[in-house]
Amino acid sequence: MKPRVLVAGVGNDLLGDDGFGIAVVRRFSEDGVPEGVEVFESGIAGIRMVQELMDGYEALVVVDATDRGEEPGTVYLLEVEVPDPDELTEEDRQDFLADTHLTVPSKALTLARAIEVLPPRVYILGCQPKECELGMGLSEPAEKGAAEAIERLRELTTRLVREPTAT
């Protein structure tokens, strides 16, 4: 069976809580991944995620540290609407084209939409970081968030692979 859901861990695990996405997908994989789910470590190279999406998926879950100004360790599940790249201003288009690695997930998602490989369902499972400074390992609040995120990721991916195929 071809995987229907791609889970992409994003971030830099050399910068403390910025490695949240990588830590979560590694731990998620250790416990066994539901059938129909592919797990991928994108790290800080969003272009690699776009290349992976070229295999064709029905849903994408990006796991990343997400600064939303809340209490550190707060976990979010957001359904994402990716902007149409044709609607970018000329300045935004130039800025977009200047970032060849697409290190910011939003830029990678916009490129995926532009080349028509973005799945119809896109989610971000994020955690409010405490600190993203040089060093290995997550802060205590991000560790607690990681445990919650793994549970939510398992629930979400199990639901997504069971939903009828979009036509």
N, C-alpha and C positions, 0 to 999 in steps of 0.2 A: 504494500500500500504506500503510495506517495504521501509524504508528510503534507498536511493541510495548514499547519500553524508553524510559523517561525518565531522563536523566542530569541531575541538578540540582547546579549549583555553588553552594555555600553559603559565606558569610563576608563579611568586610568588607576590601576590598583597600586601605583606608586605614590598617589596623592590622597592617602587616607580615605575619607568617605566618598571621594570621587570614584573609588573602586567598588561602590555598592552594587552596580549592575553586574559586574564580573563575579563578585562574591556570591550573589544570589543565584546566578545561572549555574555556577559550579556546584553549589550545594543542592540545587534543584535536580541537577543531573545525577548526583550521587545516589539519590533515593529512587531513581528510575523515572524515566520520562513516559508520559502517556503515549500510546500508539497514535501515530498521526502528527506528532510534534517533533520538530527539529530544533535543537538548541545550538546557538552560534555565539561565539565571543567576538564581537566587533571591535572591542577596545575603543581606541580613539580614531579609528579609521572608518568613518561612515561610508566611504566608497566601497569598502568590503561588504557592508550590509546590502548596499544596492546591488552589487554583483551576486550576492546570495539570493536576493529576491528574484533574480532573473530565472531561477528554477521554477517559479510559479507557486504561490501560496494563496490561501483564502483569507488568512489573518496574520497579522504581525503584532507581537507584543515586545515593545522596547522596554528594557529594565535599566533604570539609570538613576543617579542622584539628581533630584529635582528641587531646585531652590524656589519655593513658593512663599517664603517669609513666615513659615509656621514654626512650631516647636520642633527641634531636632528629633529625628526618629519617626516623624509623622509619615505614614504611607498613603500614597494616592494611587488610584486607578482612574486614568483619564482616557476617554474615547477621543481620538484625535481627528480633526478635519484638516487635511493638508491643503494649503492654498494652491490654486491653479497657477503654475509658473507663467502662463501667458498674461496674468494680471499683475505681474511684478512691474514696478517702475523701472526706468532705465538705470537709475542709481542702484536699486536693489539687485537688478540683473547683473550689473558689473561686479558688485560685492559678492554675489553668489558665484560667479564664474572665477573670481580671484582665489577662492578657497578650493584648491584641487584635491585636498584630502577629505573635505566635507566632515570635519571633526564635530560639528554641531549636528545632533540628530535631525533637527528641523530641516537643515539643508539637504541632508541625505534623503529624507522623506520627500522633499520637493523634487529632487532629481528623479527619484523612483517614480513619482507621479508623472513627470515630464516624459519619461521614456516608457510609460505605461506598464510598469512592473509592480506598482504599489497595490497591495491587496485591498479589497473593499472595506475591510475592518482593520483599524489600526488603533492600538492602545499603548499608553505609556504607564508602566507600573513604576512609580518613583518613590523616593524617600527624601525627606528634608535632611540635608547634611548638617552636621555640627561644624566640621572643619575639613577643608580640602587642602591640606598642607603636606609637604614632602614627608613621607613616611608610609610604612606598610600597615595594613589593618584598619578596621573600622572602629569608630568611636563607640562607646557604650550605647548611646541612643540609636545609632545606625545598626548596631548588632541586633538590638531588639526589633528594629524595623525590618531587618533582613528575615528574621524568623516569621514575622507576620506576612511579609511579601512572598515568601516561599509557599505558605498556605494559600494565599490569594492566587498566586500563579498556578498552583495545581488545580484549584477550583475553576479558574478561568479557562485554562487550556483544555481541561476535561469537558467543559461545557462547549467550547468552540469546536472541538473535533466531533461532537455529537450533533451539532446543528446541521440542518440540511444544507447542501451545497447551494451557493448563490447561483442563480441563472442569469 
